């Protein structure tokens, strides 16, 4: 069974600092997720530079197929050691999960990574080994659906130290809190928000260290198919629509002509709403068997804007087409866009090249925004 690793990152800067001294790089390759976390020594700009350098080196090497041992050895030889404290200038955590659930972890001078399965929290299984003259923890584990993996920086373990919690939250305190949270959480955003609020509370709103939480949940992948525009050749109309309908996942149809075409092929009536929830966004329509029917270019362009402001989108209760489609896109992992090649005169000046087509530009914007959110996007021109 193919699995998907959902991931969310939440951070707090040390009190009085503008930049976080922790850095996280998330990379998705063809069949796996790679998460690299680093905590730079100290705080502020210097720590941020060290942590960013570490994660950039590691993620770029891994994306190019380098082994974990090679990555750790390269970083160990590249980064200096603090003369006074005799420790590395940055920590390193690397987590790689493939689509079957096989997970590999490497930790160097960092807090232990947590694994939660069926409500039980434990350290991610790992053994000590020497790599490039450095002692690291490394391990492999077969993750299953609904498993959680939590990576944190020192700021989480030290939350409340010297104040509300004389010795800090600690690994045991974090484990206990996580065991409570996974029972109630529906996604990684919930876990990150709860743990971060917990840390901020113990710090009394003034974090004494940069604080980073990375939550990963293993689940089945979610798909969404979006059809915009009729096929370039009318002879292909029925074939393309039937392939679209047979594809796995949710179905969204954008554009009046496209909706009419899908309605005809399905043999079901199209019902257009007369409610304008937003005067700048055309109303939606309803078609049995289709999750959402919207207008085309204007709505998708507005949806791309809304995806750029996720906090506002998550708080919004609006029911206009752009908000509805943005919410659907936000909650899936794979987006397959069926872009019709038929030219709409309203979208194309015949004197301009096809690259200037408004539809092309809007879909390009949407793709860029979705990929920035970690979605896998496929656009097929039909």
N, C-alpha and C positions, 0 to 999 in steps of 0.2 A: 504494500500500500504506500502510495506517495504521501509524504507528510510535508507540512509547511512550518517554518520557524518564525513566529511573529515576534517582533522585537521593539522595545520602547526604551528610550534613554531619558533620565531626569537628572538635573544637576542643581547644586547650590554653590555659589561662590563664597569663599571665605569672607567674613565680615570686613568691609572696607576695601575689598578688591573688585576691580571691574572685570577682570578676566579669570576664568576658572583654570586652576593649575592641573586639572584632570582633562584628558582628551579621549574621545571614543571615535573610532572609525568603523563603519559598518559597510561591508561589501557583499554583494550578491553576485556569484558567478553563475554559470549555466545550471549547476546542480547543487549548490551549497551556499550556506550563509557563513560569513567570516566576521567575527566581532573582535576588535582589538581595543583593549583598555589600558591606559597608562596614567600614572600619577607622578607628575614631575616633582622633584625635591623642592620644598618650600612652597611658595604661593605667588600669585600674580603673574606678571609678564614672563619672568625667567622660567617659572615652573610650566607655564603654558607652552613656551617654545620647546622645552625639553620633552614634554609629554607628546606634543604634536609631532615632533621629529620622530619619536619612537613609534607612534602608531602609523605614521605615513610610511616609514621604512617597512614595517611588518606587513601592513595591508597590501602595499604594492608588490612586495616579494611573493606573498601568498597568492595574490591574484595572477601572478605570472607562473605559478606552479612550483615555487620553491618549497622545500620540506620545512616542517616546523623546527627541526634541529638547526637547519641552515639559517633560518630567521633569527632564532635565539642567539646563535653564535655570532652572527653579523652584528646584532644590536649590542651584545656584550662587549664586542671588540670596538664598536663605534663610540659608545657613550662612556665618558670618564667616570671615575669614582671620586666621591667627596673626600677631600684630604682629611677633614676633621672627623667626620662621622663614619668614614670607611664603608659607606654604602653607595649603591648605584644612584645616579642622578635621576633615574626614573624607574618605576616598576613596570611590569608587563604582564598582561593576561591575554591569552589568545584562545578563542573558542571557535571551532569549526564544526558545522552540522550539515550533513548531506541530506538529500530528500528521502532517504530511507530511515533517518533518525540516528544514524551513526555519528556520535559526537567525540571530538578530540579536544583536549584541554591542555594548555601549558600555562604555568604560573611562575613568575619570578619576582620575589620580594613583595608579593601582594597578598591581601586578605584572601582566605579560602573562598572558592566559589561554592554556592549552595545548590543542591538538587532537591526538588520536592516531587514526590510521587505518592498519589493517593493520600495526601494529607500528611505524609511523613517527610520531615526535613532532615537532610544529611549532607555531609561534605561531598562534593563531586569526587568519585573515586580517583585517586592519583597516587603515584609512587615517586619517590625522590630519585633523580638521576643527574649525572654530570653532563653538561653540554657547554662546550667552549670554555671549560674551566670553571663554570658556574653551576651551583646547585639549584636545580629547578624541580618543580612538581609537574608531572605529566601523566595523563591517563586517558582512557577511552571508555565509552559507555554507550549502550544501545538505548536511546530514548524512545518512549512510546507516546501515543496520543495522550494529551492532557498532562504531560510532564512539564515542570517548570525548572528553569535554570536562572539563578540570580547572581550577577557579578557586581561587586561593590568596591569602592575605594576606602582608604583609611578613615575618611570623614564620617562614614556610616558607623564603623566600629567604635570610633572615638566620640560619638554623639553624647553630649551631656557630661563628658569627663571633667572632674573637678567642680562640678556644679550639682545638677539634679541627680546625676549618677557618678559617684566618686571615681569609679573605674571605667566609665563609659558604657555604652550599650553592649558592646562585646559581641562575640560570635553567638553566644547562647541567647542573649537578648534578641538579636536579629533573627535567629532561628525560631524563637517562640513567636515573635511578631509575624513572621512569614507564615508559620503554620496556621495562624488565625486568618490571615489575609487571603490565602489561596482558596479557602472555603467559600469566601464571599465574592471574590474577584471574577469578572467575566472575561477580562482581557489584560494585556500587559500594562495598559495605561492605568488601570485601577491599582495594580500592584505598585507601580512606580509612584503614583500619587500618594498612596497610603504610607509607604515607607519613607518617602521624602518629607511628608507632613510630620511623621513621627520624629525624624531626625531634627527637623527645624524646631519642633516643640522642645526637645531635650536641650537644644542649643539656646533656647529662649529667644529665638528669632535672630540670633547673632552667631552664625556658624563659626566655630573656631578652626575649621579646616575645610578645604574644598571637598564637596560631597557628591558622589556619583553613584547612581543605581542603574543597572542594565537588567531589564527583565525579558526573558525569552520564554515563550509558551509554544509547545509542540501541538499542532492540531492539523486537521485536514485542510487542504487548500480551498480557497473560495474564488470562484470565477464570475466574471461579468462580461457579457457580450453586448456591445453597443453598435447599432446599425444606423448609419447616417448617409442618406442619399441613395437613390436607385442605382443599379449597375449601369456601366457604360453602354452595354448592349441590352435593349429591351427583351431580346430572346432569352437572356439569362435571368430575368426577374424571378421566375418561380423557383428555379434551381438554387439561386443564391439565398432566397428567403427560407427555403426548406432546410438548407445547410445551417443557416443562422438559427433556426428554431430547434434543430437537432443538437446543437452544440451544448455542452454542459454549462450550468451556471445560470445566473439571473439574466434577464433580457430587458434591454432598454432600446427604444426606437426614438430617434431624433429627426424631426423634420416632417412637415405636413405631407409632402408627396411620398416620403418613405412610409409613413404611417398608413396612408391610403393603400399603398402597394401591399404591405404586410397584411392589412385587413382583408384585402381582396383574396390573397393567396390562402389565408386561414379560413376564409368564408365566415368571418365574424364581424359584427358591426363596430364601427369606431364612434365613440361618444366623446364629443369635445366639451370640456368644462367651460363655463362662462365666468368663472371666478378669477379675478385678477388679484392675487395675493401681493404682487409687486407690480406697479404700473410699468416698470421698465422690462419686465419679463413676461412673454406671452403665456397664456394659460396652458395647462396640461390637458391630456386627453386620456381616455380609458379604452383598453382593448383586452378582452378576456384572454389570458395566457401570456400576456406581456406585463412585466413588473412595473414599467414606467414608460409613458409616451409623452414626449415634449416637442416643442419647436426646436429647430436646428441650430444655426450659427449663433444667434443672440444668446440662447440658453447655455450652450456649451462654453461660449466665451465667458459668460458670467460664472459658470461652474468652475472654470479654471481659476478665476479670481478668488472665489470662495475657498478653494483648496489651498491657497496661499496664506489664508488667515484661519488656520485650524482651530485655535481657541474660540474665535467668534462663531465658527461653524458648529462646534460641539455645543455651544450654549444656545444656539439659535433654535427657535421653535417654528420658524417660517415654513410655509408649505408651497412656495413657488417652485417652478420646475428646476431652476438652477440649484437651489438649496437641496432639493430632493435627490437630484442626480449626483451632487457632490457628496452627499451622505452615503449613497450606495457605493460610489467609487472609493470612498475613504475606508469602507469596511471590507473590501475584497483584496486579494493578493495578485490576481492575474486579470488583466483587462484586454479583451480581444475586440478591436475596433474594426468593423466591417464598413469601409469607406466606399461609397458608391462613386463610380467614375463619371456618371452622367453630369453634364455641365448645367448648372442653374444660371440662367442669364443674369439674375440679380446678384450673383456672387462672382461673376467673371466678366471683365472688360475684354472683348475679343482682341484688342490691340496690345494687351499685356501678356507676358509669358505665363505658363500654367503655374509656376512657382508663386505667382502673385495672387492665385486663387484664394479667396477668403477662407474657404473650407480648409484648404491645406494649411493656412496660417493658424487657424483656430485649433485644428487637430494637433499641430506641432506644439502649440502652447500647452494644450491639455496633456500631451505625452510628456513634455518636459517636467511639468508640475507633478504628474503621477510618479515618474521615475525618481524625482527628488524625495518622494515619500516612501520609496522602496518598493513600489509596485512594478511588476513585470508587464510591460505593455507591448502588444503586437498589433500593428496596423496592416490590414490587407486591403488593397485597392481592388475592387471587383467591378 
